[in-house]
Amino acid sequence: MMRRLFLIGLLALAACSTTPHTQRQQYSGTLDWGFETSSFRTDTGDGPYWLSSDTVWDQVVAPLRTSGHGPWGRVHLVVEGELSPAGAYGQMGAYSHELKVTRVIESRLVMSEPSGS
């Protein structure tokens, strides 16, 4: 009986500690990418979010690379991705959420240098 209660308690604890799976959604906004900055703000003003990708980063920054003006700048994006739970993300934990991009629908140059540089 004691073993059964222990197992039930352990299962309950495991269920509480699992992170809910975040839903992939479409986002549209501007990425300001510079030294130690990857700041994404949606067209509706949400954010800034730390923007990252394990798979499609080259597509995210492609307009900056082809502009010939160095690695930094601003691009307007339409992407699919997953928004993290609240926490501390990015450089020195300065962002409350991370948007992890899984698919790039559109990426176009806004300016070839980030704002504030």
C-alpha positions in Angstrom: 0.0 0.0 0.0 2.8 2.4 0.9 4.6 1.7 -2.4 1.4 2.4 -4.3 1.0 5.8 -2.6 4.6 6.6 -3.2 4.2 5.9 -7.0 1.0 7.9 -7.2 2.8 10.8 -5.5 5.8 10.5 -7.8 3.5 10.5 -10.9 1.6 13.6 -9.6 4.9 15.4 -9.0 6.1 14.6 -12.5 2.9 15.8 -14.1 3.2 19.1 -12.3 6.8 19.7 -13.3 6.4 19.1 -17.1 6.3 22.1 -19.2 3.2 22.5 -21.4 3.9 22.2 -25.1 3.8 25.6 -26.7 1.8 26.0 -29.8 3.4 27.1 -33.1 1.9 30.4 -34.3 2.5 32.9 -37.0 4.1 36.3 -36.1 4.7 39.4 -38.1 7.1 42.1 -37.0 10.6 43.7 -37.1 13.8 42.1 -35.9 16.5 44.5 -34.8 19.7 42.4 -35.0 23.0 43.8 -33.7 25.9 43.1 -31.4 24.3 41.0 -28.5 20.9 42.0 -29.7 18.2 39.9 -31.3 15.1 42.0 -30.5 11.8 41.2 -32.2 8.7 43.4 -31.8 5.4 42.4 -33.5 3.5 44.7 -35.8 0.9 45.0 -33.0 3.6 46.2 -30.5 4.1 43.0 -28.5 7.6 42.3 -27.3 10.4 42.8 -27.5 11.2 39.0 -27.7 14.6 37.4 -28.0 14.5 35.9 -31.5 16.3 32.7 -32.3 16.2 29.6 -34.5 18.0 26.3 -34.6 17.0 25.6 -38.2 16.2 28.6 -40.3 18.4 31.5 -39.0 20.1 31.9 -42.4 16.7 32.6 -43.9 15.9 35.1 -41.2 19.0 37.2 -41.9 19.3 36.5 -45.6 18.3 40.1 -46.6 21.1 41.5 -44.4 23.7 39.2 -45.9 22.7 40.0 -49.4 22.6 43.8 -48.8 26.4 43.9 -48.6 26.3 46.2 -45.5 27.6 43.8 -42.9 25.9 41.4 -40.6 23.6 43.7 -38.6 20.4 45.5 -39.4 16.7 45.4 -39.3 14.4 43.1 -41.2 10.7 42.7 -41.3 9.6 39.1 -40.8 6.6 36.9 -41.2 7.5 33.7 -39.4 6.1 30.7 -37.7 7.5 29.9 -34.3 6.9 29.1 -30.6 6.8 31.7 -27.9 8.4 30.6 -24.7 6.9 30.8 -21.2 7.9 33.9 -19.3 11.5 33.9 -18.1 14.9 35.5 -18.7 16.2 35.1 -22.3 18.8 36.5 -24.5 21.8 38.7 -23.6 22.0 38.9 -19.8 18.3 37.7 -19.5 17.0 41.0 -20.8 14.0 39.5 -22.6 10.9 38.1 -20.9 10.2 35.7 -23.8 12.0 33.9 -26.6 10.5 33.4 -30.0 12.0 30.3 -31.5 11.4 30.5 -35.3 10.7 27.3 -37.1 9.6 28.6 -40.5 10.3 31.8 -42.4 7.5 33.0 -44.6 8.9 36.4 -45.5 12.1 38.3 -44.6 12.8 41.7 -46.1 15.3 44.4 -45.4 14.1 47.4 -43.5 17.5 49.1 -42.9 21.1 47.8 -43.2 22.1 48.9 -39.7 20.3 48.2 -36.4 18.7 51.1 -34.6 20.9 52.6 -31.9 24.2 51.5 -33.5 
